[in-house]
């Protein structure tokens, strides 16, 4: 039943619609949900009816999320206007229902405590779950957290006492775990993850967020912790970057205990991937089946391992800005994607699409750029990008560290500079899933960054220490090389230092 019954009794109409089967199209279901929820919010209803309606609206909103999320995973940024509007509407709906759940909890208990009935805490747990879903949908759509989201999240936790934060069962435990999941995603730099990675991470933390520490008192070591002012609408703040105020209610958080769990899962994955290569397991099926791995579906084993490596680093130490940013405004030419950069270098600029972007700030280590003439092609966090000021300048090779898209006509990228020169080559690793060789770029040594030459290759290329390097210029050059160390992995590329093997096999 996709259309709500617009009867004179909005409560009865809502009950009837919520009891019916959802519409096939989640966007149509969302429109009906928002219309009916608005009507019910203004209607007179008993406390019991309001509780039943909120439970049902919450469940239907989560059902819409479950069906709309895959569309975001398969879409590219910036989103088409229709999808962008639908994602924003879904975030608004989730926060509206969460706010109603929060009000119900506060009306039922005022400043609630963990008691035997637990009813206000049930409403609060629902609200926190909806806030988390709203944050996930927004991140997958490339948007920043909407106003009020963090105020809701912190407010739901602010009225718990110390013993509630340590509860290991019931609604208080669910409320606390959902808040920990939200915080752990926020400090993992979600703008640097793809929609697929974000969806996987959200599911992953649904099971594994519990060990993260949450406290009313400062946590040690301080340089690995964050704090949240419960009265402010802001994300976690790294204690290493700014001290918590002393005259307000503050919660403290650290994801460091999650790192021990990540280490164990990485070790298991590495051993299983090696085993799969030996005995011929279906690496994308049997190896990561949830009943075998305990990990969510959605990523291949190599992709999951790559993401866990990045999470380990981000949860170990908060990022610190090392180089000052300077505001600038000038246009640059951009070539997006490792394959396109490789083709441009091999076959000429006329064979690829170059776009015009605007630099709005820069530092010695990178740039922040904004599209100025419309976006063509696929953009994603972690991809390679070449940039230059004009045709007289050499190309700089960068990696997309973060991506934001507040509206369909605008995209902002944060770029990390990898090199100011490159050479196109092909690489082939024994045991790789790729057939033949893969396009790659040789990057020269870079002072204070890397001592040796490095190769930027597609994600998943590096599966063994030795590889074949092919360089086609006026002469064909083929050599066996060996990896010295893995510097970076993203969902799209990986960067590793290498040397020509002195003892080729």
PyMOL commands that set and color helices and strands:
alter all, ss='L'
color gray80, all
select helices_A, chain A and resi 10-19+26-42+47-74+81-109+119-140+149-158+162-165+170-186+190-192+195-208+222-224+256-279+290-293+301-316+338-347+349-351
alter helices_A, ss='H'
color red, helices_A
select strands_A, chain A and resi 213-215+226-229+237-238+250-254+326-336+355-363+366-371+384-388+396-407+410-419+423-429+438-443+454-458+466-472+476-489+493-500
alter strands_A, ss='S'
color yellow, strands_A
deselect
rebuild
show_as cartoon
